[in-house]
Amino acid sequence: MRVVFMGTPDFSVPVLEALVDAGHDIACVYCQPPRPAGRGKKERPSPVEARARTLGLEVRHPVSLRTQDAQAEFAALEADVAVVVAYGLILAQTILDAPARGCLNIHASLLPRWRGAAPIHRAIMAGDAETGVCIMQMEAGLDTGPVLLREATPIGAEETTADLHDRLSTLGAALIVRALAAPDALVPEPQPEEGVTYAAKIDKSEARIDWTVPATEADRLIRGLSPFPGAWTEHEGTRIKVLASRLADGDGAPGTVLSDPLRVACGQGAVELTRLQRAGKGAQPADEFLRGWPLANGTRF
């Protein structure tokens, strides 16, 4: 099929690669414009743009798709379908209608649960037992279109957003290849109104760990916000990010270090902190972290 690909971050790259490997004709790749990054604030292309250029594909990164010129250029590609995955711009109805088979979105949740910007983070933070990927026929509403294919997967007890992100990206790539291999066999399934939840964008104000909550809740926050923005706590005025954890036995005053390995008491139960990072330092396993920043039993976060 003749495909317009629309995506920007790392999550989208395996999907682009899978479409190329499956033999589809990538008419053009749309992504967000390069952004200033690094200490020098030099403009850096998105992961999708970088990969697309190595594959020899045409790349466009308009600031908006709402202008008549941008919409005309898109329509002139005469695509069979557009595949959209974490693109970052709202698509006007003119864009949605331009490809012969419309626009298909790869969404990292089991719709209608977790529509919106941060479905992977929110699924872990809410303690969901499973999540998955949906191939959705796009329409004007926010992730409201009918689902063409879906596949579920369990969320591991110690899985972080980074871990689940990579698994769902691979799953989404396989699922869209299946969808495009037999598009006429796909049966649109309208989303039920019951069970709708919204995955609001993650705000950094959510990232401070509250040790007074039950251990299950603190553990979900740590894993759900890893690697970005990273759940954090403080010790002697120094901010420490906690990037991985697991539930553990133990009790004590909330925020109290109980023993090595690094267990911390919560409002109910305890969590073991398995990967940490101090400001200006790299992330480290707990045993390495403790060699450079000892935390004796009874220490309070």
Secondary structure, DSSP 8 states (H G I E B T S, - for coil): -EEEEEE-SGGGHHHHHHHHHTT-EEEEEE----EEETTTTEEE--HHHHHHHHTT--EE--S-S-SHHHHHHHHTT--SEEEEES--S---HHHHHSSTT-EEEEESS-TTTTEES-HHHHHHHTT-SEEEEEEEE--SSTT-S-EEEEEEEE--TT--HHHHHHHHHHHHHHHHHHHHHSGGG---B---STT--EE----GGG-B--TTSBHHHHHHHHHHTTTTT-EEEEETTEEEEEEEEEEE----STTBEEETTTEEE-SBSEEEEEEEEETTS--EEHHHHHHHS---TT-B-
